[in-house]
Amino acid sequence: MLFITIAGAAPAAADTFAGDAAATCSGLVASAQAPVRIDQAALQEPSMLSVAEKAGSPAARVAPANPAFCKVLGHIDPRDPNAPPIRFEVNLPVDWNGRSLQYGGGGFNGVLITGLGLPPAYPFDQSSPLARGFVTYGTDSGHQAKQGEPPQTFALNDEAFENFAHVAYKKVRDAAVDLMQRAYGKRPTKMYFMGSSEGGREALTMAQRYPDDFDGIFARVPVINWAGLQHAGTRSGLVTMGEGWISPAQVKLVAEAVRKACDKADGVEDAIVENPVACKASFKPESLRCAAGQSGDACLTDAQIKAIDTLHSTYKFPFPLANGLDDYPGWGVSGEDTPPAASAGGWIAWWLGTAAPTQPPQPANGIAWIYGAGGIQYVFARDPKLDVTTYKPEEHKARLLEVSNLMDSTNPDLSRFRALGGRLIMLEHMADYAQSPYAGIRYFESVEQKLGKAETAEFARLYTAPGVDHVGNGAPANIDMLSLLVDWVESGKAPDDLKVVEQKIEAPDFATTRSLPLCRWPAWPHYTSGPIEAASSFSCSQ
């Protein structure tokens, strides 16, 4: 197995602003052409590294040091006067390496992605892409979330929803290219896109819908079968509305039973289920069933076992959606008890919440219920007052098909992206309860079936990280995928099995506490010999 650690790909020859940097930057405001509007452009001083005490993910706590750059804030006017504009930020470094990186969003978006932070999976101690000379940029996807409103409210407007689906990212990409042309006098030599979760769906959308636009794409934990995810998440919530709800103590009970059944299967007890696929096939929730007449935190009732089986099982639609898919794969096992206070991970954060599902959803509910039930009301039924327990997909078939064709990044035909030299890396976290990693695995295998395994290996990779939750907690998860993409796109160095690390969020050293192989699908880490904290003690095997 080859372990690759890259400090940073060799930069292209540096370019600078055409003329005085401050004047060139401020001059970008006046030169924009409708519908693109530049609201503000100002040269920013270099900033220092800082670490926040709390954030929604480990990486979000780290605000990396950034160099002097031109910060451009703008918007793109909508066609529909009732639709919100598409807002964007483009960061133009004074010293440019000729490359650009677009950041994806998350959840239902509605927040401006600045492009100033760390991209998905990025090591905390690496220089930011902007500091490495990349132009970076992001968007709010065409709407702004409002305090007190469900995050799906924007979807009642057709143009706003189309922008969220794919249009906003394309328009902002083109606006960013125009700004680079005007600031530096040239277009970027190579363009990259990195996104996680909803941003991972956006990443795959770029490869499928706009294969000419990006040279390298990284999609981490992508919510690609979007329509299926909203329905499966809602179903998993419905089954816990009554007696099926599982307490935090019982979540711990299940997680410990999973580890007891499967942790040692890879050759060592390290609190990580390295092969969760095999574990899902062997672990049976009914092994924890309460004896007759008993109940409590030390066992599971029949209703709770049914809820877990529902979570693990495939959701089936009564008709096929985009690209012929008529189902959503169930979730896997491991990481059930990832602490929700530490991250958006585990059953409590995503599935169960701290209280059983309600209508309308409340903050104490699981995120999957808040997202799924709201999605049913605002996106599919377009009835904010709908009683979700009465919803039937067959009664909304036309809208379901419309949404699926807009949102589901499941088209396996990446032949044009491949023909143009594009490179794609996908990463699934196997303890993810925000979306099922099996959806991404199935998508990658569908690409192999469409184009051939050998042909797919020429331009695409899928990696699976055991024990890692949706946002990167639970097991080693950090790796510089940007450098890997650059080396593959620009130097032809295709990645093989890799290494991920777990780091303390303590500046400035961000010490590594343990590492693990990041294996190409369908291989898993297997212990050989040595300290369990070191990736060199494991090998990738099928």
N, C-alpha and C positions, 0 to 999 in steps of 0.2 A: 504494500500500500504506500502511496506517495502522500506525504504530508506537506502541504504548501503553506508557507507563511510569507506574506508579501507586505513590505513596509509601505510601498506605494509605487505604482507603475511609473516608468520614466516619463517625465512631462514632455509635451511637444514644445517646439520653440515658442518662447513667450511673446505675446503681443501686448501692446498697451493701447490706451485710448488715443484716438486721432486728435492730436492737439492737447491743450491743457485739460487735465482730468476733470477738474471741478466744472469748467465751462462746458466741456463735452457732455458731462452728466446732466447738468441743469438744462442744457439745450435740448435734451430728449423730450422735454415736456411739450415744447412748441411744435415739434416736427411730426407728431403722431397723426394718423389719418383715420377718420371714422370707418367702422364703429369702434375701433380701438382708441381709448382715451388714456393719456398719461396724466395722473392726478398729482404726482409728486416724484421728483428725482433729485437726490442729494448725495454728495460724497460722504461716506461714513468713515470715522476714524477706526483704527484697529481696536479689537475688543479682547479682553482676557477670558480665560477659561473660568467657568463657575459651575457649581453643583447645587441643585435645589434639594431641599429635604424631602419633598414629596412630588410625585408626578404620576401620570397614568401608566407609565411604563418605565423600565430601568433606563433606557436610552434618553427618555424625555427629561430625566433629571440633569443630564449633562448639557450645558451650553458651551460648545467648544470655542476656543479662541479663533477669531476671524480677522482677516487682513483689511486694509483699506479697500473699500468697494463702493460702487454706485448703487444705491438702493432705489429701485424704481417701483412705485405703486401705481396701478392703473386698473381700468375696468373695460369691459367690452359691452356695449349697449345691446339690449335684447331687441328682437323683432317685435315681440308682443309687449305693449306698454305696461301690461300687468305683471310681466315676468321681471324678476330681479336681474341686475347685471351680473356678469362674470368678473369677479375681482381676482387680481393676480399680483404677485411680487416677483420681480426679476432682480437678481444680485449679480452685478458685473464687476469682477475683480479688476483692480488697476493693472495687475500682471496676470494675463490670461494665458492658459495653456492650449487654447483652441478648441476645448471640449465644453459640453454642457451636460447638465444633469437635471432632469425634471423629477420632482418628488411627488408621489401619490398621496392621497388623503386617507381618511379612516371613518368608520361608522357610516353615518349619513352625511358626512362632510358638514358644510355650513360654517366652517372655520377656515380662515386664510392660512394656507400652508406656506410658510415663509422661505423654506429652503436654506435656513441658517443653521439648523440643527444636524444631528447625526442621521444618516439614512438607515434603512432597516438592517438589522443584524450587525451594524458597524461596531468595531471595538472602541471602547471608551477612550483609549489612550492614543488613537490615531488622529492625525490632522484632519480637520473637516474637509469635505470636497471643495468648498469655497477657498479655504486656505491652501489647498493644493492647486488652485488656479482654475477650477471649473466655474463656469457660469452656472448658477443654480436658480431654480424657480419653482413656483407652485401656485395653486389656485384654491378658491373656496368651492369650486365646481359649479358656481352659478346660483348660489343662495347663501344667506346668512342665518344661522340658527338663532332663535329668539328665546330669551328666558321665559319659562312658563309654558312654552308651546311644545307639543310632541315633535321630535326631530324629523318626522316624515311629512309635516304640514306642507312643505314646498311642493310635494309631489302632486298636489291638486292642480298645479299649473303645468300644462303639457311641455312648454318650452323649458321650464326649470327642470323638469324630470329628464328631458332629453339631454340637457346640459350635464346633469349628474351622471347619466348613463355613459356618454362618451364625447359629446360635442365640445364641452368646456376644455377638456385636456388637449384636444386637437387645436382649438382656436388659440389657447394660451401658448402652446408649443410654437405655432406660427408667429404669434406676436413676439415671443422671445427671440426667435431667429431674426426678425426684423430689427429688434433693438440691438442685437449683436452686430448686425450689418452696419447700423448707423453709428454705434459706439466705437467699433474697432476697424470698420471699413472692410469687413469680410464675414462670411458665414462660418459657423463652426465646422471643424473638420470631422468630428465624430459627436454623436448625440446618444445619451444614455437616459434610461428611465428606471427608477427604483421605487417600489411600493410594497406596502404590507397590509394585509386584511383587505378592506375596500380598495386601498391603493394597489394591492396585489392583483385584484380584479382589473383595475385600470391598466396595470402593466400588461396583462395578457390581452386586454382590449386593444391596446396600441399595436401589438404584434398581429392581431387578427384583422382589425379594421383598417389600420394605417401602417402596413408593413414597410412602406417607403420611408417612414419618419424617424426611426430609431435604429442605431447600430447594435446596441446592447441593452438587454432588459433583464431586470431581476424582480421576480414576483415571489414574495414571502407570504405564506399562509393566505393565499388568495381566496376571496369569497366568490368563486367563479360561477357556480351554479346558484345564482342569487335568488331566483324565484323559488327554487327548491329549498334553500336555506331558510327563507322566511316562513315557509309552510311547515318545514320540519321543526323549526324552533318553536313555532306556535303549538304544534301538536305535543311536543315534549312539555310545554307549559300546561296545556289543558289537562294532561294526565296527572298533574300534581296539584290540581285545584282543590281536591278534597282530601281523602285519606292517603293519597299517593305522595303527598309532600314529605320530603326526607329532611330530618333535622341535621344540624351541623355535626352532632356527635355520631349520627349514623353515617354521614359522609366519611368521617374518619374511620369508622368501622369497615366500610366498603374498601377504602383506599388501602388500609392495612391488610385486608384479605387479598387484594390484588397483588400487593408486594409479596405477601407470604407465598402465593401461588406461583409467581412468575419472576421475582427478582433474581433468583439464583440460576435461572435458565440459561443465562449468557455466560455462566462459569464463575460468577462472583456476586456476593451480596454488596451492592453499592447504592441502594435506595433508588435505582433507576431500572425501569423495565426496558431493557435494550431492544427487545423484539415484541412490541405491543400487538402486532398482527397475530402472532402465534398465541399471545396471551388472551386476546379477545376470543379466540376459538376455544380456549381451554377454561377460562374463568366463568363460573356459573353463579349469578346472584342468588339463585335459590339455595345455595349452600349456606346462606345466612338466614334462612326462613325461621321465623319464630315457631316454637313448639305450640301445640294446641293450647289456647287459653292464655298465652303469654303475649307481651308486647313490651315496648321500651327501646332504649338506645342500644341495647346489646344484640338486637336482632331486627329483621325486616318482616313487615307484614306482606300479605299477598298483594295488596294494592301498591306497596312500594316496590316490590319485585317487578310487578307489571310496568311501573313507571320506568325502571332501569332498563327492562327489556325493550320498551318503546324507544328510549333514547338510543339504544344500540342498534335498533332495527331500521331497515330501509323505509323511507316515506315514499308512498306510491301515488302518483297522479292518475286520474281516470282517463287521461289522454296525453299524447306526447307533446312536449314543448320544443323549444328551439333545438336544432341539431338532433332531433329524434329522441331526446332524453325524456323519460316519463317518471323519474324517481330521483331521490336524494339519498346518498348512502348514510347509514347511521354513524353515530360517533363511536370512538374506540374506548380503550381502558387505559388507566394510569393517570396520575396527576389529579385525581378526583379531589384531593384535599389541599391543593395549592392554596395558600392563604389569600383570601380576597383582599385583605388589607395591604398585602405586599404588591399586588398586581391585579389586573383584570384577568384572573385565571381561575381554574378549578370549577367545580360544580356550583359552589355557593355564589360566586360572582356571575357566572354565565347562565346557569340553568335554574337553580333553585332560589336564589336570593336568600334573605333572612326571614321572609314571610311568603306564604303561598300566593300564587298569581291572583291579581284582582283586575276588575274593569272599572274605570280606566287603569292602566298599569301605574304602579307607584314606585318610588325610588327603592323601596325595600325588595322589590321583585327582581328576579334574574334579568340580566341584560337581554338574553335571547327572547324572553317574553315581551319585554319593553319594545325591542326591535320588531319581533315577529308579529305581535298583535297589532301594533301601530302600523306595520306594513300592510297587514290584511285590510285594515280600516282605510288608510289614506292612499295606498298605492293600488291595491287590487280591487276592492269593493268601492273605493272612493266614497265611503260613507263614514265620517268620523264618529257617528253614534251607533254604528253596527255592534250588535252583540256577537262577539267573536265566536262564542260557543255554537252559534247557529250558521256559521259560514260554511258553504259548500263550494269547492272549486268549480264543479261542473256548471254552477249557476253564473259563473263569471269567466267562462272559457275565452271569449274574445279578448277581454282585458288581460287575462293571464298570458295568452299567446303574444299580445302586444308587448307586455312588460318583459317577458322572457326573451323575445327577439331584441329588445333594447339592452337588457341588463346581463344576460347570461353569456359570459365569455367562454363558451364551450365549443367553439368551432375548431375542429382539429386540423383544418387545412392551413398549415403554416408554410406552404410551398413557396409563396412569393417572398415571405420574410427570409426563408432559408436561401432562396436564389439570389437575394440581394446582399447576402453576407451577414445577415442578422444573427445574433447569438442570444440565447435565452437560458437563464438559470432559474429554476423553481426550488423553493425550500418549504417543506411541510414540517410543522411541529406536531409530534405525535401525541402530546398531552393537551391538545387544543380543544376547548369546548365552546369557542366562539363560532367556529365553522369546522366541518368534518375534514380532517386531512385526507380521508379516503376520496373526497371529491377531486382534489388536486391530483392524487395518484391515478384515479380513473381517467382524468383528462390527459395526463402525460401518456398513459398507455393507449389512449385513443389516437394521439398523434403518431405513436409508433405504428399502430395498426393502419393508419391512413397513409403514412409516408414510408414506412419500413423502419425496423429497428436500427439498422446500420446508417440509414440516411438521417434519422432523427439524432443519432449520436454525433453526427457531424456538426450540429448547431445547437443542441439542447441538452440540458442536464436536469435531473430531479434528484434532490437530496432529502433525506428524512432525518430529523433530529429527535431521538427518543427522550422522553421525560420533560420536554420543553412546552410551556403553556403558550397561549396566543401571543403574548407580548414579549416573551423571551426569558421567563423565570422558570425555575425548577431544575435545570440541568444546563451544562455548557451550551451556549447558543450564539456567541459572538464570533464573527469572521468578516474580513474585509472583502466582501463580494464585489465592490466597485473595482478594486485592482484586478481581481480575477477576470471580470468582464473586459476591462481594458486590455489585459494581456491576451485574452482569447480573440477579441475583435481585431486588435491592432498588430499582434505579433503571432497569432495562430497557436498560442499555447493553450490547448484544451485542458480544463481541469479534470482531475481524477478524484479519488477519495481524498478528503480534506481533513482539517482539524478545526473544531470549535472550542472556545475557551469560556470559562465563567470568571468574571472579574468582580472585585470589590468596587463599589462606587465611592471611592475615596481618592480624590485628586492629591497630587498630580500623577501618582504612579499607577493607579487602578490595577493593583496586583492581581495576577491570575491565581485563582484558588484551585481550579482543576480544569482538565481538558478531556476531550473525547473525540474519537474519529467521527467525521461527518461522511457517511457512506452514501455512495450512489445507489439509488433504488435499483434492485430490490435487496441490497445487502444490509446487514446490521452489525454493530460492534459486538465482538465476542472476546472475552477476556483470555489472554494468553499467560502472562506472568508479569510481576512487577507491581508497583504502587497503583492502587485503583484510581488515584487522582490524576494519573498521567495517560494521555492518549496513546503513548508508545506501548502501554501494557495491553492494548486491545488490537485486534485486527478486524477488518471488514470481511464478513463471510455471508453466504446465502444459505 
